[in-house]
Amino acid sequence: MTQLTSLEIYRTEHVLIAGNKYTIKLASTEDGHEHALIVENEKTKQNVSYHLSAKEAHYINLHRNEELEAKLLEIIQSDLDSKHL
């Protein structure tokens, strides 16, 4: 059975990664059991969602600026390489 889960966005950032501007959103379910990262290319409007562990979501939420951009690049690199973003 498939079930849709409602996510609440708790952080939105605009970042520069690999020379492109992206909007990133961190979201979680109300009970905190599921976490997601939503990344949108501001130029092309393409977006990709990633499921995160609680540990990954916490780690990303702690970082700002260059540290945040470096961590996000690790996560989205394969989608950048394949032109999904």
C-alpha positions as CSV (number, residue, x, y, z in Angstrom):
1,M,0.0,0.0,0.0
2,T,1.2,3.5,-0.8
3,Q,0.8,6.4,1.6
4,L,1.5,10.0,1.1
5,T,3.2,11.7,4.0
6,S,2.8,15.4,4.8
7,L,6.1,17.2,5.3
8,E,6.6,20.6,7.0
9,I,9.3,22.8,5.7
10,Y,11.3,24.2,8.6
11,R,14.3,25.8,6.7
12,T,14.7,27.5,3.4
13,E,18.1,28.7,2.1
14,H,19.4,30.2,-1.2
15,V,22.8,28.8,-1.9
16,L,25.4,28.9,-4.7
17,I,26.7,25.5,-5.7
18,A,29.0,24.8,-8.6
19,G,28.3,28.3,-10.0
20,N,24.5,27.9,-10.0
21,K,21.9,29.3,-7.6
22,Y,19.7,26.8,-5.8
23,T,16.9,27.0,-3.3
24,I,17.0,24.3,-0.7
25,K,14.3,23.3,1.7
26,L,14.6,21.0,4.7
27,A,11.4,19.3,5.7
28,S,10.2,16.7,8.2
29,T,7.1,14.9,9.2
30,E,5.3,16.2,12.3
31,D,6.6,13.3,14.4
32,G,10.2,13.8,13.1
33,H,10.6,10.3,11.8
34,E,11.0,11.2,8.1
35,H,13.2,14.0,6.7
36,A,13.7,15.4,3.2
37,L,15.9,17.8,1.3
38,I,14.3,19.5,-1.6
39,V,16.7,21.2,-4.0
40,E,15.5,23.5,-6.9
41,N,17.7,25.0,-9.6
42,E,16.6,28.7,-9.6
43,K,17.4,29.1,-13.3
44,T,15.9,25.9,-14.8
45,K,13.3,25.3,-12.0
46,Q,14.3,21.6,-12.0
47,N,14.0,20.1,-8.6
48,V,15.0,16.9,-6.9
49,S,14.0,15.5,-3.5
50,Y,16.2,13.4,-1.2
51,H,15.2,11.3,1.8
52,L,17.5,12.0,4.7
53,S,18.2,10.2,8.0
54,A,17.6,12.1,11.2
55,K,21.3,12.3,11.6
56,E,21.9,13.8,8.1
57,A,19.1,16.3,8.5
58,H,20.5,17.4,11.9
59,Y,24.0,17.7,10.4
60,I,22.8,19.8,7.5
61,N,20.7,22.0,9.8
62,L,23.8,22.9,11.9
63,H,25.7,24.3,8.9
64,R,25.7,27.6,7.2
65,N,27.4,29.3,4.2
66,E,30.4,27.4,2.7
67,E,30.1,24.4,5.0
68,L,26.4,24.0,4.0
69,E,27.2,24.4,0.3
70,A,30.0,21.7,0.6
71,K,27.7,19.2,2.3
72,L,24.9,19.9,-0.2
73,L,27.3,19.4,-3.1
74,E,28.1,15.9,-1.7
75,I,24.5,15.0,-1.7
76,I,23.5,16.4,-5.1
77,Q,26.7,15.7,-7.1
78,S,25.3,12.7,-9.0
79,D,22.2,14.7,-10.1
80,L,24.4,17.6,-11.2
81,D,26.5,15.2,-13.3
82,S,23.4,13.6,-14.9
83,K,21.8,17.0,-15.6
84,H,18.8,16.4,-13.4
85,L,19.4,19.7,-11.6
